[in-house]
Amino acid sequence: MRRSPPQPTTWPAWPGMPDLERGVRLAIDVGSVRVGVARSDPDGILAVPEVTVPRDSRTLAALVAIVEEYGARVVYVGLPLTLEGTIGPAGSAAVEFAKQLAGAAGIPVRLVDERMSTVTAQRALHEAGRTTKNSRAVVDQAAAVVILESALAHERADGTPAGREVTVEGRERKEDRS
């Protein structure tokens, strides 16, 4: 069932909170085998695991379908920086994937620092009684939740989207098209 996207509005969720655009936000944890997806509620308060998508030739189409299903306003892509804060091979792969997603989805895609998100997710799953073996299917979703929670906290604290927007040359975002 396709949901109609919420109308863009700004809102303060509670007194003293900066005005932000209302709408679902997505976060993805890009891996070489799987992509974990998390989404927020339209008010950007809760982050929940959504799905794990296999990393193959259909991944982008599956993610675009999720963007459209929820009428997402932005996608946060985890950028795995090295502990020194530089972009290594995994980071370069995430940047390239984010560019492809930005071109395909037509909404803002933003790269956010995700150092330790998978470790944090694995620790939380372990504390909940899950073994590494029986949590493989959900660890990517849990890592995406960690990424999204961080981005939402930044939005609430600063009143601006987290991370850095990915730009794709020669492509306009859907809302910029006439």
N, C-alpha and C positions, 0 to 999 in steps of 0.2 A: 504494500500500500504506500503510495507516494504521499508524503506530507507537504502541504503548502508552506513555503518559507515564511517565517514571521516577518511582519513589516518592520523595516529598520526604524528604531526609535532610540533615543538616548534616555537613560534612566539612572537615577541614583538608587541602588538597591537598598541602601539605608542611609540615614542622615550622616553627612560628612564624607560619604564615598564619592569619588569623582564620577562625572557623567561618562558613561561608556555606551557604545552601540550595543543594543540588545541583539541576541542571536546565538545560536549554537556555535561552539568552537570545537574543532577536532585537533587531536594531536596524534602523531604517528612516530613509532619507533622503528626505524628502517634497519632491517638485518639482511644478511646475505641469503637467508633461507625463508624468513617470514617477516611480515610487517604487522606490528601491533597497532591497533587503533583504539583510541579513547575519545569520548565526546563529553561535552558539558551540557547542562541544562541551558535554556535560552537566557537565563539571567547570569550565566557565567559563575555560578557559585559552586556547583558540584561537578566533579570529574568522575566518570564511570567507564569501566572497560566496555568496549563495543564488540570487537571481533579481531581475530588473527587471520590475515590474508596470506596465502602462500606467495612467495616471491617468484613470479614467472611472467610470461608474456601478457597475462591478463590482470596483473596487479594494478596498473594505472586505471584501467577501466573500472575495476571493482572499487577503487578509492573515489573516483569521480562519481560513481553511482551512490556512494555513501554521502558525499558532499551534497549531491542533489536531493537525496532522500530526506536529509535533515535540514536542508536550506542553510548549510554552514556559512558563516561570515568570514572565517579565517581558518587556515590549517597551520598548526605549529608542527614543524619537523625537527626532531631531535638531532642536534649536531654533535657527534661524539668527538670532542676535542681531546687532545692528549693532556696529561696531567700538567704539562707546561703551558697549556692554553693555545697550542698550535693545531692546525688542521693536518692530520695524518691521512693515510690511505682510506680508513673507514669514514673520516670526515669528508674527504673528497667525493666518495661514493654517495654520501648523504646529500651533499650540495648538488650533485648532478641529478639525483633522484628528485630533489625538491624543485629543480628547474623544470624537469619533465612534468611534474605534477602541476606546477604553476601554469605551464602552457596548456595542459589538458583540462584543468579544473576551472580556470578563468576567475578565481577568487584569490585574495591575498594568501600567499604561502610565506611563512616566516620561519627562519632558522633560529633555534634556541639552544643554548648550551645544555647538553644532557649528560655531562660527565657524571658517572656513577649512578645513572637512573636504573640500569639493569641490575647493578649490585644492590641498590636500595630495594628494588622490586623483589629480587630473589630473597633478600633477607626477610622482607615482610611476609612472603609466601612461606618461607621456612618457619617463621615464628607462628604462622597460622596452621602449622602441621603438615605442610606440603613438602614432599621430597623434590629434589632437583629433577628426577626422572618423571614424576607425575605432574610437574608444573610446567613442562616445556611448552605445552599448548597455550598457557595463559601468561607466561612470564613476559612476553612481548606486549600483551595488553596492559599488564601491570606496569611495565616500564613506560608505556604511553600515558597511563594515568599519572605517573610521577612527573612526566614532562608537562602535561596539561595543568596539574596542580601548581607547578612552579610558574607557568605562564599566567594562570588566573591570579595567583598571588601578586605577581608583578602588575597586572592590570589594575587590581584593587588598590595597590599601594601607590602607583604612579599615575594612573588614569590614562596610560598609553599602552598599545600592544607591546608584548614582549618581543625580544629578538630583533632580527634584521630581515626586512622583506626581500624575498627573492625576486629579481627582475629577469624577465625573458625578453630579449631584443626581438622587435618585430611583432610582438603579441600584445594586444590590449586586454585588460581584464574585462569580464562580461559587463560589469556595471558601467564601464567607460564607453561601450559600443552604442551607437545610435541605431 
